[in-house]
Amino acid sequence: MISNSEMIRIRRQMQRRIRDVVAERRRARMMEAHHTDLTGESTETDTPLTSTV
């Protein structure tokens, strides 16, 4: 059985990982948009990543 404090620690760790992934995806999209603005090329993918925060 997991103690209450360990459950809180695990939950916070998971939230931190999710936040990191969302931030990384946001940075990647911003860099793609910036690259598109500079070159005029479209770098669309078949499955665009969308996240709702």
PyMOL Python script that loads the backbone (N, CA, C, O; Angstrom):
from pymol import cmd

cmd.read_pdbstr("""\
ATOM      1  N   MET A   1       0.846  -1.187   0.000  1.00  0.00           N
ATOM      2  CA  MET A   1       0.000   0.000   0.000  1.00  0.00           C
ATOM      3  C   MET A   1       0.892   1.252   0.000  1.00  0.00           C
ATOM      4  O   MET A   1       1.903   1.307   0.700  1.00  0.00           O
ATOM      5  N   ILE A   2       0.504   2.236  -0.785  1.00  0.00           N
ATOM      6  CA  ILE A   2       1.272   3.472  -0.896  1.00  0.00           C
ATOM      7  C   ILE A   2       0.780   4.465   0.160  1.00  0.00           C
ATOM      8  O   ILE A   2      -0.423   4.657   0.338  1.00  0.00           O
ATOM      9  N   SER A   3       1.719   5.081   0.844  1.00  0.00           N
ATOM     10  CA  SER A   3       1.340   6.072   1.858  1.00  0.00           C
ATOM     11  C   SER A   3       0.831   7.343   1.189  1.00  0.00           C
ATOM     12  O   SER A   3       1.073   7.581   0.005  1.00  0.00           O
ATOM     13  N   ASN A   4       0.135   8.139   1.954  1.00  0.00           N
ATOM     14  CA  ASN A   4      -0.445   9.380   1.435  1.00  0.00           C
ATOM     15  C   ASN A   4       0.635  10.322   0.916  1.00  0.00           C
ATOM     16  O   ASN A   4       0.481  10.918  -0.149  1.00  0.00           O
ATOM     17  N   SER A   5       1.720  10.456   1.660  1.00  0.00           N
ATOM     18  CA  SER A   5       2.787  11.369   1.233  1.00  0.00           C
ATOM     19  C   SER A   5       3.466  10.872  -0.042  1.00  0.00           C
ATOM     20  O   SER A   5       3.866  11.671  -0.888  1.00  0.00           O
ATOM     21  N   GLU A   6       3.596   9.542  -0.177  1.00  0.00           N
ATOM     22  CA  GLU A   6       4.197   9.011  -1.393  1.00  0.00           C
ATOM     23  C   GLU A   6       3.268   9.213  -2.590  1.00  0.00           C
ATOM     24  O   GLU A   6       3.731   9.479  -3.699  1.00  0.00           O
ATOM     25  N   MET A   7       1.972   9.089  -2.368  1.00  0.00           N
ATOM     26  CA  MET A   7       0.994   9.332  -3.434  1.00  0.00           C
ATOM     27  C   MET A   7       1.067  10.781  -3.906  1.00  0.00           C
ATOM     28  O   MET A   7       1.008  11.047  -5.107  1.00  0.00           O
ATOM     29  N   ILE A   8       1.194  11.706  -2.979  1.00  0.00           N
ATOM     30  CA  ILE A   8       1.313  13.134  -3.325  1.00  0.00           C
ATOM     31  C   ILE A   8       2.594  13.365  -4.120  1.00  0.00           C
ATOM     32  O   ILE A   8       2.593  14.099  -5.109  1.00  0.00           O
ATOM     33  N   ARG A   9       3.690  12.734  -3.685  1.00  0.00           N
ATOM     34  CA  ARG A   9       4.973  12.886  -4.382  1.00  0.00           C
ATOM     35  C   ARG A   9       4.877  12.362  -5.811  1.00  0.00           C
ATOM     36  O   ARG A   9       5.358  13.010  -6.741  1.00  0.00           O
ATOM     37  N   ILE A  10       4.264  11.204  -5.992  1.00  0.00           N
ATOM     38  CA  ILE A  10       4.112  10.618  -7.327  1.00  0.00           C
ATOM     39  C   ILE A  10       3.239  11.503  -8.198  1.00  0.00           C
ATOM     40  O   ILE A  10       3.550  11.722  -9.368  1.00  0.00           O
ATOM     41  N   ARG A  11       2.152  12.013  -7.642  1.00  0.00           N
ATOM     42  CA  ARG A  11       1.252  12.881  -8.409  1.00  0.00           C
ATOM     43  C   ARG A  11       1.967  14.144  -8.864  1.00  0.00           C
ATOM     44  O   ARG A  11       1.822  14.563 -10.013  1.00  0.00           O
ATOM     45  N   ARG A  12       2.740  14.752  -7.968  1.00  0.00           N
ATOM     46  CA  ARG A  12       3.485  15.966  -8.338  1.00  0.00           C
ATOM     47  C   ARG A  12       4.520  15.677  -9.407  1.00  0.00           C
ATOM     48  O   ARG A  12       4.733  16.485 -10.311  1.00  0.00           O
ATOM     49  N   GLN A  13       5.167  14.514  -9.301  1.00  0.00           N
ATOM     50  CA  GLN A  13       6.164  14.133 -10.292  1.00  0.00           C
ATOM     51  C   GLN A  13       5.503  13.959 -11.667  1.00  0.00           C
ATOM     52  O   GLN A  13       6.047  14.404 -12.678  1.00  0.00           O
ATOM     53  N   MET A  14       4.348  13.322 -11.703  1.00  0.00           N
ATOM     54  CA  MET A  14       3.628  13.139 -12.963  1.00  0.00           C
ATOM     55  C   MET A  14       3.202  14.476 -13.544  1.00  0.00           C
ATOM     56  O   MET A  14       3.323  14.693 -14.750  1.00  0.00           O
ATOM     57  N   GLN A  15       2.703  15.379 -12.701  1.00  0.00           N
ATOM     58  CA  GLN A  15       2.291  16.695 -13.187  1.00  0.00           C
ATOM     59  C   GLN A  15       3.480  17.459 -13.756  1.00  0.00           C
ATOM     60  O   GLN A  15       3.351  18.145 -14.770  1.00  0.00           O
ATOM     61  N   ARG A  16       4.635  17.342 -13.109  1.00  0.00           N
ATOM     62  CA  ARG A  16       5.845  18.012 -13.589  1.00  0.00           C
ATOM     63  C   ARG A  16       6.251  17.467 -14.956  1.00  0.00           C
ATOM     64  O   ARG A  16       6.626  18.234 -15.843  1.00  0.00           O
ATOM     65  N   ARG A  17       6.175  16.144 -15.129  1.00  0.00           N
ATOM     66  CA  ARG A  17       6.525  15.538 -16.418  1.00  0.00           C
ATOM     67  C   ARG A  17       5.576  15.991 -17.516  1.00  0.00           C
ATOM     68  O   ARG A  17       6.003  16.304 -18.627  1.00  0.00           O
ATOM     69  N   ILE A  18       4.282  16.025 -17.200  1.00  0.00           N
ATOM     70  CA  ILE A  18       3.289  16.475 -18.184  1.00  0.00           C
ATOM     71  C   ILE A  18       3.558  17.920 -18.577  1.00  0.00           C
ATOM     72  O   ILE A  18       3.526  18.260 -19.760  1.00  0.00           O
ATOM     73  N   ARG A  19       3.823  18.776 -17.585  1.00  0.00           N
ATOM     74  CA  ARG A  19       4.115  20.183 -17.851  1.00  0.00           C
ATOM     75  C   ARG A  19       5.344  20.320 -18.744  1.00  0.00           C
ATOM     76  O   ARG A  19       5.366  21.149 -19.653  1.00  0.00           O
ATOM     77  N   ASP A  20       6.371  19.503 -18.484  1.00  0.00           N
ATOM     78  CA  ASP A  20       7.585  19.551 -19.286  1.00  0.00           C
ATOM     79  C   ASP A  20       7.319  19.150 -20.736  1.00  0.00           C
ATOM     80  O   ASP A  20       7.833  19.780 -21.660  1.00  0.00           O
ATOM     81  N   VAL A  21       6.517  18.103 -20.934  1.00  0.00           N
ATOM     82  CA  VAL A  21       6.197  17.654 -22.288  1.00  0.00           C
ATOM     83  C   VAL A  21       5.394  18.717 -23.030  1.00  0.00           C
ATOM     84  O   VAL A  21       5.667  18.999 -24.197  1.00  0.00           O
ATOM     85  N   VAL A  22       4.409  19.304 -22.364  1.00  0.00           N
ATOM     86  CA  VAL A  22       3.592  20.351 -22.990  1.00  0.00           C
ATOM     87  C   VAL A  22       4.474  21.540 -23.375  1.00  0.00           C
ATOM     88  O   VAL A  22       4.336  22.092 -24.466  1.00  0.00           O
ATOM     89  N   ALA A  23       5.372  21.927 -22.482  1.00  0.00           N
ATOM     90  CA  ALA A  23       6.267  23.053 -22.776  1.00  0.00           C
ATOM     91  C   ALA A  23       7.185  22.732 -23.957  1.00  0.00           C
ATOM     92  O   ALA A  23       7.429  23.590 -24.806  1.00  0.00           O
ATOM     93  N   GLU A  24       7.691  21.505 -24.013  1.00  0.00           N
ATOM     94  CA  GLU A  24       8.566  21.109 -25.111  1.00  0.00           C
ATOM     95  C   GLU A  24       7.813  21.139 -26.438  1.00  0.00           C
ATOM     96  O   GLU A  24       8.345  21.611 -27.443  1.00  0.00           O
ATOM     97  N   ARG A  25       6.589  20.644 -26.445  1.00  0.00           N
ATOM     98  CA  ARG A  25       5.785  20.671 -27.675  1.00  0.00           C
ATOM     99  C   ARG A  25       5.475  22.102 -28.090  1.00  0.00           C
ATOM    100  O   ARG A  25       5.480  22.421 -29.279  1.00  0.00           O
ATOM    101  N   ARG A  26       5.207  22.961 -27.119  1.00  0.00           N
ATOM    102  CA  ARG A  26       4.931  24.367 -27.421  1.00  0.00           C
ATOM    103  C   ARG A  26       6.160  25.019 -28.049  1.00  0.00           C
ATOM    104  O   ARG A  26       6.048  25.760 -29.026  1.00  0.00           O
ATOM    105  N   ARG A  27       7.346  24.735 -27.474  1.00  0.00           N
ATOM    106  CA  ARG A  27       8.588  25.286 -28.042  1.00  0.00           C
ATOM    107  C   ARG A  27       8.806  24.786 -29.463  1.00  0.00           C
ATOM    108  O   ARG A  27       9.215  25.549 -30.338  1.00  0.00           O
ATOM    109  N   ALA A  28       8.535  23.506 -29.693  1.00  0.00           N
ATOM    110  CA  ALA A  28       8.730  22.942 -31.030  1.00  0.00           C
ATOM    111  C   ALA A  28       7.794  23.609 -32.031  1.00  0.00           C
ATOM    112  O   ALA A  28       8.201  23.913 -33.152  1.00  0.00           O
ATOM    113  N   ARG A  29       6.554  23.835 -31.639  1.00  0.00           N
ATOM    114  CA  ARG A  29       5.604  24.506 -32.541  1.00  0.00           C
ATOM    115  C   ARG A  29       6.037  25.938 -32.819  1.00  0.00           C
ATOM    116  O   ARG A  29       5.926  26.413 -33.949  1.00  0.00           O
ATOM    117  N   MET A  30       6.529  26.628 -31.793  1.00  0.00           N
ATOM    118  CA  MET A  30       6.977  28.012 -31.996  1.00  0.00           C
ATOM    119  C   MET A  30       8.180  28.055 -32.930  1.00  0.00           C
ATOM    120  O   MET A  30       8.273  28.935 -33.785  1.00  0.00           O
ATOM    121  N   MET A  31       9.102  27.106 -32.767  1.00  0.00           N
ATOM    122  CA  MET A  31      10.275  27.066 -33.645  1.00  0.00           C
ATOM    123  C   MET A  31       9.852  26.744 -35.076  1.00  0.00           C
ATOM    124  O   MET A  31      10.404  27.309 -36.020  1.00  0.00           O
ATOM    125  N   GLU A  32       8.878  25.842 -35.251  1.00  0.00           N
ATOM    126  CA  GLU A  32       8.367  25.532 -36.587  1.00  0.00           C
ATOM    127  C   GLU A  32       7.745  26.769 -37.222  1.00  0.00           C
ATOM    128  O   GLU A  32       7.998  27.069 -38.389  1.00  0.00           O
ATOM    129  N   ALA A  33       6.938  27.478 -36.457  1.00  0.00           N
ATOM    130  CA  ALA A  33       6.277  28.677 -36.971  1.00  0.00           C
ATOM    131  C   ALA A  33       7.323  29.727 -37.332  1.00  0.00           C
ATOM    132  O   ALA A  33       7.205  30.389 -38.363  1.00  0.00           O
ATOM    133  N   HIS A  34       8.335  29.881 -36.499  1.00  0.00           N
ATOM    134  CA  HIS A  34       9.396  30.849 -36.766  1.00  0.00           C
ATOM    135  C   HIS A  34      10.158  30.457 -38.033  1.00  0.00           C
ATOM    136  O   HIS A  34      10.487  31.310 -38.857  1.00  0.00           O
ATOM    137  N   HIS A  35      10.434  29.166 -38.178  1.00  0.00           N
ATOM    138  CA  HIS A  35      11.132  28.676 -39.373  1.00  0.00           C
ATOM    139  C   HIS A  35      10.281  28.921 -40.621  1.00  0.00           C
ATOM    140  O   HIS A  35      10.805  29.326 -41.659  1.00  0.00           O
ATOM    141  N   THR A  36       8.995  28.682 -40.525  1.00  0.00           N
ATOM    142  CA  THR A  36       8.089  28.902 -41.652  1.00  0.00           C
ATOM    143  C   THR A  36       8.054  30.381 -42.025  1.00  0.00           C
ATOM    144  O   THR A  36       8.046  30.725 -43.207  1.00  0.00           O
ATOM    145  N   ASP A  37       8.034  31.250 -41.025  1.00  0.00           N
ATOM    146  CA  ASP A  37       8.031  32.685 -41.291  1.00  0.00           C
ATOM    147  C   ASP A  37       9.298  33.119 -42.027  1.00  0.00           C
ATOM    148  O   ASP A  37       9.247  33.964 -42.921  1.00  0.00           O
ATOM    149  N   LEU A  38      10.429  32.536 -41.647  1.00  0.00           N
ATOM    150  CA  LEU A  38      11.692  32.931 -42.258  1.00  0.00           C
ATOM    151  C   LEU A  38      11.854  32.394 -43.669  1.00  0.00           C
ATOM    152  O   LEU A  38      12.358  33.096 -44.546  1.00  0.00           O
ATOM    153  N   THR A  39      11.429  31.150 -43.898  1.00  0.00           N
ATOM    154  CA  THR A  39      11.681  30.519 -45.189  1.00  0.00           C
ATOM    155  C   THR A  39      10.472  30.535 -46.106  1.00  0.00           C
ATOM    156  O   THR A  39      10.615  30.395 -47.320  1.00  0.00           O
ATOM    157  N   GLY A  40       9.301  30.702 -45.549  1.00  0.00           N
ATOM    158  CA  GLY A  40       8.095  30.670 -46.354  1.00  0.00           C
ATOM    159  C   GLY A  40       7.648  29.266 -46.684  1.00  0.00           C
ATOM    160  O   GLY A  40       6.672  29.072 -47.410  1.00  0.00           O
ATOM    161  N   GLU A  41       8.361  28.280 -46.153  1.00  0.00           N
ATOM    162  CA  GLU A  41       8.010  26.885 -46.406  1.00  0.00           C
ATOM    163  C   GLU A  41       7.050  26.396 -45.328  1.00  0.00           C
ATOM    164  O   GLU A  41       7.088  26.852 -44.185  1.00  0.00           O
ATOM    165  N   SER A  42       6.205  25.475 -45.711  1.00  0.00           N
ATOM    166  CA  SER A  42       5.293  24.867 -44.753  1.00  0.00           C
ATOM    167  C   SER A  42       5.875  23.551 -44.282  1.00  0.00           C
ATOM    168  O   SER A  42       6.303  22.736 -45.100  1.00  0.00           O
ATOM    169  N   THR A  43       5.900  23.328 -42.982  1.00  0.00           N
ATOM    170  CA  THR A  43       6.418  22.073 -42.419  1.00  0.00           C
ATOM    171  C   THR A  43       5.297  21.334 -41.714  1.00  0.00           C
ATOM    172  O   THR A  43       5.451  20.919 -40.566  1.00  0.00           O
ATOM    173  N   GLU A  44       4.165  21.163 -42.396  1.00  0.00           N
ATOM    174  CA  GLU A  44       3.005  20.498 -41.806  1.00  0.00           C
ATOM    175  C   GLU A  44       3.272  19.015 -41.695  1.00  0.00           C
ATOM    176  O   GLU A  44       3.980  18.433 -42.516  1.00  0.00           O
ATOM    177  N   THR A  45       2.693  18.403 -40.662  1.00  0.00           N
ATOM    178  CA  THR A  45       2.780  16.960 -40.486  1.00  0.00           C
ATOM    179  C   THR A  45       1.401  16.365 -40.683  1.00  0.00           C
ATOM    180  O   THR A  45       0.397  17.077 -40.686  1.00  0.00           O
ATOM    181  N   ASP A  46       1.360  15.059 -40.846  1.00  0.00           N
ATOM    182  CA  ASP A  46       0.078  14.387 -41.033  1.00  0.00           C
ATOM    183  C   ASP A  46      -0.796  14.483 -39.783  1.00  0.00           C
ATOM    184  O   ASP A  46      -2.015  14.622 -39.882  1.00  0.00           O
ATOM    185  N   THR A  47      -0.176  14.410 -38.623  1.00  0.00           N
ATOM    186  CA  THR A  47      -0.931  14.477 -37.376  1.00  0.00           C
ATOM    187  C   THR A  47      -0.376  15.601 -36.532  1.00  0.00           C
ATOM    188  O   THR A  47       0.571  15.386 -35.775  1.00  0.00           O
ATOM    189  N   PRO A  48      -0.940  16.799 -36.638  1.00  0.00           N
ATOM    190  CA  PRO A  48      -0.436  17.917 -35.844  1.00  0.00           C
ATOM    191  C   PRO A  48      -0.695  17.685 -34.363  1.00  0.00           C
ATOM    192  O   PRO A  48      -1.725  17.129 -33.982  1.00  0.00           O
ATOM    193  N   LEU A  49       0.243  18.115 -33.537  1.00  0.00           N
ATOM    194  CA  LEU A  49       0.103  17.970 -32.092  1.00  0.00           C
ATOM    195  C   LEU A  49      -0.705  19.142 -31.556  1.00  0.00           C
ATOM    196  O   LEU A  49      -0.344  20.302 -31.751  1.00  0.00           O
ATOM    197  N   THR A  50      -1.774  18.831 -30.898  1.00  0.00           N
ATOM    198  CA  THR A  50      -2.568  19.870 -30.269  1.00  0.00           C
ATOM    199  C   THR A  50      -2.722  19.534 -28.811  1.00  0.00           C
ATOM    200  O   THR A  50      -2.932  18.374 -28.455  1.00  0.00           O
ATOM    201  N   SER A  51      -2.621  20.527 -27.968  1.00  0.00           N
ATOM    202  CA  SER A  51      -2.818  20.285 -26.543  1.00  0.00           C
ATOM    203  C   SER A  51      -3.686  21.401 -25.984  1.00  0.00           C
ATOM    204  O   SER A  51      -3.607  22.555 -26.405  1.00  0.00           O
ATOM    205  N   THR A  52      -4.493  21.029 -25.052  1.00  0.00           N
ATOM    206  CA  THR A  52      -5.333  22.007 -24.374  1.00  0.00           C
ATOM    207  C   THR A  52      -4.903  22.056 -22.932  1.00  0.00           C
ATOM    208  O   THR A  52      -4.928  21.049 -22.224  1.00  0.00           O
ATOM    209  N   VAL A  53      -4.513  23.219 -22.510  1.00  0.00           N
ATOM    210  CA  VAL A  53      -4.024  23.377 -21.140  1.00  0.00           C
ATOM    211  C   VAL A  53      -4.920  24.339 -20.414  1.00  0.00           C
ATOM    212  O   VAL A  53      -4.696  24.623 -19.237  1.00  0.00           O
TER     213      VAL A  53
END
""", "prot")
cmd.dss("prot")
cmd.show_as("cartoon", "prot")
cmd.util.cbc("prot")
cmd.orient("prot")
